[in-house]
Amino acid sequence: MRLASSQGGAAHRWASTRLGVLAVLVLALAVGALGGNAAIVGAQTPPTTTAPSSSPTSTTGAPSPTTTAPSAPTTTTTRPSTAPTVTPPTATGGSIGVQPPLSGPGRGAEPNGPQTVGNDVQAEATDPNGEFTPVTPARILDTRDGTGGISGPFGSQQTSSIPVEGAGGLPADGVGAVVLNVTVTSTSADSFLTLFPSGSGRPFTSNLNWNAGTTIANLVTVRVGSNGRVSIFNHAGTAHVIVDVMGFYATSDGPAGSRFHALTPSRYFDTRTTGTPFLQNQTRGFKVTGRNLVPDSGVTAVVMNVTVVDPTVGGYLTVFPGDVGTPPGTSNVNFLPGMTIPNQVIVRVPPSGLVNFYNAFGATHVIADVVGWYDENRVTESGRFVPVNPTRILDTRIFGGPIIGGTTRFVQVAGQNPIPSVGAGAVVMNVTATEPSETSFLTVHPDGTFPPNASNLNVVAGQTIPNHVTVKLGGPTGAARIFNRFGSVHVVVDVAGYFTEVTFGFDACETPSVSQMSAWKANSPYTSIGIYFGGGLRACRNAALDNASWVNSVTAQGWRLIPTYVGAQAPCSAYSIRIDPNNAFAWGVDAANDAANRAAIAGLPPGVPLYFDMEAYNNNDAACSLAVKQFMGGWITRLHERGFAAGFYSSLNSGIADMAKAVNEGYPALDAIWIAVWNDTPNIFGFGSALPDNLWAFHQRIHQYRGGHDETWGGVTLNIDTNAVDGPLAP
């Protein structure tokens, strides 16, 4: 940040990258009732196979194989010898001046779990683009009875489209992507289905794979075509197709919804451990909130992998919201006797936190693993879904060879077209296992973590089977790993979209003009800007913030803001205004009062975060460090009293390190931090012992990773600092 002092100093700047988030609608596939009761269709009795006792989910049989997943040219199977380059925004013009990089920061794991430090921040991003709205499952296609306008089974090489917008309770427009549960039954040949946006060319990907005579379902997330429709392609033979809609992701013209938070998979329950299988026509409620790192309240939907194990007869399982009295006549998992088969489920969660599981026929064990949740927290740009045209990123049949039992395969995801190198926190994929040598299971998990006690696919020898997978990306480069328990198996991965995690921002010493901001909004990758709205040490006048006109104008353009106050600095610094160590808390209170008053003048309402800029100082000076902590205690306390969230900007090894220590020393907690480390790497975690990964871990961080340099967008050149943003913004 630019301060007025004899020392000079780099200007602290802030803005977030515009990712052009599109909305994705998750397709939940299910076969349920035809008429009043859910009919079992296309069942055949497979051989029974005993699952190994060490398996997280037992892996008993399924029909014998020979279906092959379609081939495609794009593959990624082995860890590169060097990490792929993380590419932040680039622009024309100007040299880049940066500090020497620190050693080894990167994307960090969260070994102790995410921890919210400080108060919830109330400012929200109101654009609904990429936000999810779950619905009570509804059937929009059933070729057995003509529901959805298609009567009779799909034929070989047939492509037909179905309307999505306006169907099954979805709005007539503003739908960017849908979540469907898709089921095939009465299948005459080994084949596969591909779902894709209508109006686009059919991709070399697949969503369902089956053997003749099989009934099987899979969840599908697919972008909606410009005509509001989705196309379905059948490869071979004939098959009836059933589609149930589970929810949708909005465009900017759609309704407000919820944002996604990915988790490392963990087990909700396993009825095998309690010896209480689901009985015929039985519904059980399960509280999904307040456990497994899912919050107690505010959850609108959860994402689970649900596995059926050892059913006594053919049947189906339906998962539905706890406030719906009877099963909705749809299904999520379809199975034959003795099978072990999973499907991913996205289900609306009512305020009670209860979700119902219904078993239609016979008795069966059920396992549920949670992989994430949705809520209406919109204080950052994280958690929006960006749908892409289905694209293959891994096929071990072409490169890398099968995954051997007891090993994991590294899969680089970030930076693999069409997933960006920066900005994707989790990815939605269709994962297909093919040519397994024996009964086994696969677990997909973030890079940098051990395989959890959970599974995504269960296979028997020779089988080809898919599953919809949502996985958090991990490690330093945004990658996933696939673990195979036994034998060997080929794996095919097709991506359908990703959830945003980090955006980019900038700040400039002087407030750019409204016309300059308009040019950058139309042409740059940035979506937010740091503004210096108050404080006696601002290096530039920023007269545009002496009233609310500028803020009103640029927020109307779509910009979000990082309001920054540049006040008294550490007592051991050389700046002209320094904290009085004998009255540090009171000085912090005074600064907060002035900041709140200046915010009102600039048009920044209560509820938004206000960041205090504390430039680097010697925190080995114990008295100086103590004064800064006390000063910030006053700042935080008074801002909260005035209705604002309290943020803090400083260098990693001085102010940020002191604030991390202050968390355990009884000081009031900051709501967000802004970390200055000019390392040219837009990481949010991985800063070492100075800032543990579990502090301010819940979308409460901004990282200034590049210092002053020129960038030109739309013919306008500004000198800026750049930031990776996963923290609260205004308005």
BELGI-V574522 format. One record per backbone hydrogen bond with DSSP energy under -0.5 kcal/mol. NH is the residue of the N-H (numbers start at 0). CO is the residue of the C=O. If there is no record, write none. Layout:
# BELGI-V574522
nh: (NH;NH)
co: (CO;CO)
This chain:
# BELGI-V574522
nh: (2;3;4;7;12;13;14;17;18;24;25;26;26;27;27;28;28;29;33;34;38;38;40;45;54;59;65;86;87;91;96;96;97;103;112;116;121;122;123;124;125;129;130;131;132;134;137;139;140;141;142;144;145;146;148;150;151;153;156;157;159;161;163;164;165;166;169;175;175;176;177;177;178;178;179;179;180;180;181;181;182;183;184;187;190;192;193;195;197;199;204;206;207;209;212;213;215;215;217;219;219;221;221;223;224;225;227;229;230;231;232;233;234;238;239;241;242;243;243;244;245;245;246;246;247;248;249;250;253;257;258;259;260;262;265;267;268;270;272;273;274;275;277;280;281;281;283;285;287;287;288;289;289;290;293;299;300;301;302;303;303;304;305;305;306;306;307;308;309;310;311;314;316;317;319;321;323;324;331;332;334;337;338;339;339;340;342;344;346;346;348;349;349;352;354;355;356;357;358;359;363;364;366;367;368;369;370;371;372;373;374;375;377;382;383;384;385;386;387;390;392;393;395;397;398;400;402;403;404;405;406;406;408;409;410;412;413;414;414;415;416;418;424;424;425;426;427;428;428;429;430;430;431;431;432;433;435;436;439;441;442;444;444;446;448;453;455;456;458;461;462;464;466;468;470;470;472;473;474;477;477;478;479;480;481;482;482;483;484;488;489;491;492;493;494;495;496;497;498;499;500;502;504;505;505;506;507;516;517;518;519;520;521;522;523;526;526;527;527;528;529;529;530;532;532;533;536;537;538;544;545;546;549;551;552;553;554;555;556;557;557;558;559;560;561;562;562;563;564;565;566;568;572;577;578;580;582;583;586;587;588;589;590;591;592;593;594;595;596;597;598;599;600;601;602;602;603;604;606;607;609;610;611;612;613;613;614;618;620;621;624;625;626;627;628;629;630;631;632;633;634;635;636;637;638;639;640;641;642;643;644;646;646;647;648;649;651;653;655;656;657;658;659;660;661;662;663;664;666;670;671;672;673;674;675;676;676;678;679;682;686;689;690;694;696;697;698;699;700;701;702;703;703;704;704;705;708;709;710;711;712;715;716;717;719;719;720;721;722;723;724;724;725;725;728;729)
co: (0;536;2;4;10;505;504;524;16;221;23;178;219;25;178;179;180;180;36;32;31;36;38;43;51;57;461;84;85;711;94;707;95;101;109;114;606;606;730;377;123;249;127;257;247;245;244;242;242;146;240;141;141;141;145;148;142;238;233;154;231;229;227;227;170;163;166;173;248;248;24;221;25;246;26;219;27;243;179;217;241;215;239;237;209;207;232;230;228;196;202;192;192;190;186;210;183;213;181;26;179;24;177;175;228;197;224;161;195;159;193;157;191;153;184;182;140;27;180;137;25;178;25;178;132;176;130;173;250;131;374;382;372;370;369;367;367;365;269;269;270;270;363;358;278;358;356;354;285;352;352;293;294;293;290;373;373;346;371;301;344;368;303;342;304;366;340;364;338;338;362;334;332;357;355;353;320;322;316;316;314;310;335;59;60;307;305;303;301;344;299;347;353;349;285;319;283;317;281;315;277;308;306;268;304;265;302;302;260;300;258;297;375;499;380;129;497;384;495;494;492;492;490;394;394;395;488;401;486;483;403;483;481;407;479;477;477;418;419;412;414;415;422;498;498;470;496;426;468;493;428;466;429;491;464;489;462;487;458;456;482;442;480;478;445;451;441;441;439;435;459;432;430;428;426;468;424;478;446;473;474;473;410;444;408;442;480;406;440;402;433;431;393;429;390;427;427;385;425;383;422;724;722;13;527;720;529;512;513;514;515;516;517;518;519;15;503;15;503;559;13;505;561;530;563;563;565;534;1;541;542;543;543;547;548;549;550;551;552;553;554;553;526;729;528;560;608;530;610;533;564;576;569;575;568;578;579;580;582;583;584;585;586;587;588;589;590;591;592;593;594;595;596;597;598;599;598;602;642;604;644;562;646;564;611;648;612;616;617;619;620;621;622;623;624;625;626;627;628;629;630;631;632;633;634;635;636;637;639;638;607;609;644;671;611;673;675;650;650;651;653;654;655;656;657;658;660;661;661;645;645;699;647;701;649;674;703;676;704;680;690;686;687;691;114;114;696;695;725;672;723;674;701;702;721;721;719;94;717;91;715;712;714;710;708;717;506;705;504;702;502;722;700;723;378;560)
